[in-house]
Amino acid sequence: MTGTRIQANPNCFDPDYFAKHGYPHDIWAQMRRDTPVAWVDDGVREPFWAVTRHADICEIGMDSKRFISGKGVTIMRRDMLEGGEMPRSVPLMLTMDPPGHEKNRTILRERFKPSVMRALEEHIIERCRLIADEVAAQRVATAVGGGGPIDFVDAIAMRLPLDVILELLGVPTDDRDQMYLWSNAVIGSEDPDYGDVALPRDAIVGAQQAMFGYFMKFITARRAAPRDDLVSLLVEARIDGEPLSDMQILGFCFLLAIAGNETTRNATSGAMLALIEHRNAMNALASTPELMTSGVEELLRWVTPIIYMARTAVEDVEIAGQRIAKDEKVVLFYPSANRDEAVFEAPFSFDLARKTNRHLTFGFGRHSCLGNNLARIELRAVLNEILTRFPAIDLAGAPQRLRSNFVGGIKTMPVTLE
């Protein structure tokens, strides 16, 4: 075991690098080979241990006794931590540990189990058709010389996941665009288009408070007259025999709205970009329906929209021969795990027919994504519709990436649909 703190390449976690170049897969590959647990201290953010190998990430993800989420699952800028951690006005399941985490997760588990999600599939497919119809109609209405490019993110990728999660919550899908703005402000708080590079705390808190005020209206209404939706489920739920407080319900609504949108939206944009860049694979996926299931798994591996989650060691531990001290944070780099040569054959090859695909795109362990079945259905549905309706889709300009080291997002992606 070593106590030496080998410094990682700072670009492994630099949001400016990510925005300009995308994921630093070459850096992560070198870290997996030479320093699979490396120290990162850029003087700007909390220091942490970068964990880049699949096996080590799985080990930590399963070990909720030695590695906890309750001290934060993101790496904060130091100026945002002055005077203590950034205040959390509502409890979030994402930052809970056993036994509270399991009690909260159980409330939603039945509504997100595979059979319930499969029952929604036809409705989701119909939603995709409506989105494609609207895009086609808009292009006809505005056509000049055959119509110009559209922004794939705004016109297609963001719509389905937001519509579906808002429907499940029981709030109007007409408010989709406002929810999109709030979500961007939270996730993209350090991006100049969505937040404030100098004062990201203000962007996050402002969007959070606006979302809390928005959802509070529906919590009040469902307490008076429950319906068949997730807000009503939360209003009627009990933990240890006690009803949830408004603050607890707000935490669920906030997390569902953000998580139900961000992962699938960015997976969809990233998947379409990958297919455009691999035209033979796109043609194969469009012409071979039976390829869609394995193809979606490969696209999820390839894109990996959530870059990391953090955990905190509650005692001195050893991972991959490296000593990690009590109270130090570890960061689990999921895109790196999804290119791990020890797990994936030819990990840098884009193979829609990949048979064994143990990707960690939805995390691993207790905190694995509860909505992973819904995300898979949505991604299958939207890709099938787009490839069927617009088989000649192509880039009309360079995609613009989100300035973030937490979400691998695409802000804009101009495409032509001829």
Secondary structure by P-SEA (a helix, b strand, c coil): ccccccccccccccaaaaaccccaaaaaaaaaccccbbbbbcccccbbbbbccaaaaaaaaaccccccccccccccccccccccccccccccccccccaaaaaaaaaccccccaaaaaaaaaaaaaaaaaaaaaaaaaaaaacccccccccccccccccaaaaaaaaaacccccaaaaaaaaaaaaaacccccccccccaaaaaaaaaaaaaaaaaaaaaaaaacccccaaaaaaacccccccccaaaaaaaaaaaaaaaccaaaaaaaaaaaaaaacaaaaaaaaacccaaaaaaaaaaaacccccbbbbbbccccccccccccccbbbbbbaaaaaacccccccccccccccccccccccccccccccaaaaaaaaaaaaaaaaaaaccccccccbbbbccccccccccbbbbbcc
